[in-house]
Structures are given as C-alpha cells and as structure tokens.
Amino acid sequence: MCSHLQNKLFDVDGIYHRLWISMQDDPELTAVVRSRQLHIYRNGKKVLILAGKSAPKVIREDKICEMLP
C-alpha cells in the first residue's frame, strides 16, 4: 500500500478514515491490498477500489461508497 493511501486511511484527519473505521465494524466487508491499492469487497463481490493519488473507483453501488468525500 502506498504511503499516500496509508495517510488517507489511517490518519485521524485522513479523507478515508471514516471509511476505514466503518469497515472495521462491518463483518460483510473485506479488504485486500493489490498493486498499492485497497480493493474492498462485500460478501465476495468487489465494490470499491481506493488508490493513494487517484480518485476512488466505485465498482458497484454500496452503502460504503456513500461515505466517500
């Protein structure tokens, strides 16, 4: 995972931090790091890709996507 994405996810003031916290509380969500990006899945189906410097890529509509800035 690139440092830009790490800062956005794990820093308290990061733009994806709320997303990260809600992922911890949702047992249906899983995340995998691939090619320095975070791929987020709900029940085995990809819903979102987060990258450090580029815009998030919404694969399918999901309630987690509504939390994007």
LINBEL-V48521 format. One record per run of one state. SS is the DSSP state (hx for helix, st for strand, lp for the rest). FROM is the first residue (numbers start at 0). TO is the last residue. If there is no record, write none. Layout:
ss={SS | SS}
from={FROM | FROM}
to={TO | TO}
This chain:
ss={lp | hx | lp | hx | lp | st | lp | st | lp | st | lp | st | lp | hx | lp}
from={0 | 2 | 10 | 16 | 25 | 28 | 34 | 36 | 42 | 44 | 50 | 56 | 58 | 64 | 67}
to={1 | 9 | 15 | 24 | 27 | 33 | 35 | 41 | 43 | 49 | 55 | 57 | 63 | 66 | 68}
